[in-house]
Amino acid sequence: MSAPSDLRSVVDVYAPHGVSPDPPFVGALFNAATVIGEFYQRAQVMEGLRDNEQRLSATMQYAAIGIAHVDDAGRFLYVNPQLCQMLGYTEHELISKTVKEVCRVRSPTSARRLARSNQEHHLVPHCFVGKR
């Protein structure tokens, strides 16, 4: 054990008559305590992950801006309610579309920027329009 942070558990063995504990029994207790400590640490990590996931989900759900996850082909994987409201689509409708289907390009320069941005996994600002 190199540091207090490595401490997994404490096993206290009491013998009322000064009898030395059986070494195999002590080894089994040590192993059991180590496993219990590892499960406890894993449970703490999982609880932290759940808390982080809930915070991220709430941030995405209640953000004041439209947020979407898009795959390499430009298909929507996730859209938050604000984006749906901004564009006038339901979540189901947007998930079945691609960025290009809901984006009106204003000029050839904008089209080139859109093509370039899709390759770089970024969206061209202000190109989205609502239902046509």
N, C-alpha and C positions, 0 to 999 in steps of 0.2 A: 504494500500500500504506500504510494508515493505522496499523496496529498489528501486532505480531508474530503475533497470532492470525489475521491475514489471510494469512499466509504459506502458500502451497499447496505449493510445491516450490522446490528450488534447482537451477539448471542451471549447470554449470561447463563452459565451452568452452575447450579447450586448443589453442593453435596453436603448434607447436614453432618456427616461423620468423618469428613476429611478423606473420603474415598476418591481416588483419581478417576476421572471419567474414562470410559472405554474409548480408545482412539478411533475405532471405526464409527462409533456412535457420534462422536464429535465431528468427524469428517462428514457424516451424513447430515448433521445439523447445519454445518457450514455450507454445504452444497444447497440444502433446502433454503436457507436464509439468502444465499446469493441469487437463487432463481426468483424468490419472492421479491427481492430488491430490484431485479431486472424487470420483472413484470410491473412493479410500481412505477419505475422510471418510464417504461413504455406507455403506461396509462397516462402519466403526466404529459408526455410528448403528444400523444393522441388528443388529449384535451386541449392543449395549446393549438394544435392544428385545426381542431373543430372551431375554436374561438376565432382564429384567423380567417377561416373559411366563411364564418358567419359575418364577420366584419367586412370582408371583401364583397360578399354577396349583397349586403345592405348598401355598401358604397355604390355598387353597380346599379342596383335596383332604384335607389333614390337620388342618384346624381342629377344635377340640374342641366347636364349636357347629354347629348345623344352619344351612346357608346355601342360599338359593335365589334365582334370578333369575326374576322373574315379569313377563309382559307386561301391557299395559293391560287385557286381558280377564280377567286373573287366572290365566292358564295358566302352568304351570311351564315355564321354558325351560332351566334348569339347576338341579340339586340336588346337593349334596355327599353323600358317603357317610354322614356323621354324621346328616344330616337323614333319609336313608333308614332308617338304623338306629333313630332316635328314633321314626319314624312306622310302622315295620314294612312299608314298601313297598320294592320294587326301584326302581332309577333309572328303568327303562322304565315301570313302573307310575305313578310320580309325574309323569313328563313327559307322560303322557297324561291327567292330571287338572288340575283347577283348584283354587285355594286353597279355594273354598267346598266342594268335594267332600271335602276332608280336614279341614275345620274344623267343629267343633260349637260352635254359639253357645249360650251358657247363659241369656241373658235378652234381652228386647227392647232394653235399653240396649247390651248387647254387640253385638247385630245392627246397631244404628245406628252404633256405633263401627267395626264391620267394614266397613260400606258406605262410611263416610267415609274410612277408612284405605285402602281399595282405590282411591278417587279420588285420594288423596295419595301412592300408591305405597309405603305402609307397611303392615305387617301388625300385627294386634292381638296383643299378647303373650299367650302361654299359651292360645291358642284351638285349637291343633292337637291332634288325637287320632290314635291309631293306627288300623289297619284295624278296621272295625266288624264 
